[in-house]
Amino acid sequence: MQVKARRSLLALAAVALVVAAGCTYPTAARPACADAILEDWTNGALQPAYPADCYDAAIDALPEDLRAYTSAADDISRVAVAAGRVAPTRELASAHADETSVRAVPPALVFLVAFVTALTATGLGAALLRRRRTR
């Protein structure tokens, strides 16, 4: 019975790992010019020389720390407005994102939950095996 329980436990852990590895979310590829805009902003050399969708993509691609602690979004919007490519009343909060670029749950969180679940299942299985051995 112990060998059967171990096999079941290993199978459960393998299934949990396969599920965790298979949980990926699609992301829309952003234009290369969005990366160039972010790099220009980082270097302090942002110029109004890009298409309008590049400015929008750069603002959407800003990491949360840059968005929260710097003026990057405002600076990029200001350059886009100065270039006459984006209307000055653009609302970031009300901008509609493409469905493929929105992630309901970050993949890192999915992997963490799967790992904790597999670890918990392994611990419970080991505890059950120890309990059966002592009887």
Phi, psi and omega in degrees: 000327182294320180295320179295320179293321178296317179297318178297318179295317178295321178296318178297317179295321179295318178297318180298319179292321179294318178296317180296321180289331182275353182275090176237154181242138180289143175232143178281136178286130179269153181297151179297333181292336176295318176296322179294321178296316179297321178293319177298318179297317180299322181277355180077022184236037182287123181236152178281070185233018184239159175293160185300319182294336178291320178295317179297316180296323179294318178294319179293332182272358181298131174296153184301323181293320176292322180295321185277324190249000179229176178259025185302312182299317179294318181296316181293319177298319180297318179293321179296319178294317180299329180279352179074022184261339184228141178294142184292346182264023181297127179256117180292321184291330183260006179292135180270127181266153175293143183301327182285345181264356182262132177247124178290318181225131179297140180303326179299322178292321178297315179297320180297315180296318179296319180295315180296320179296315179296320179295318178295317179298320178295317178295318178295319178297318178295320178295319178295320178297316178297321181294320179291327180292325183284345180276000000 
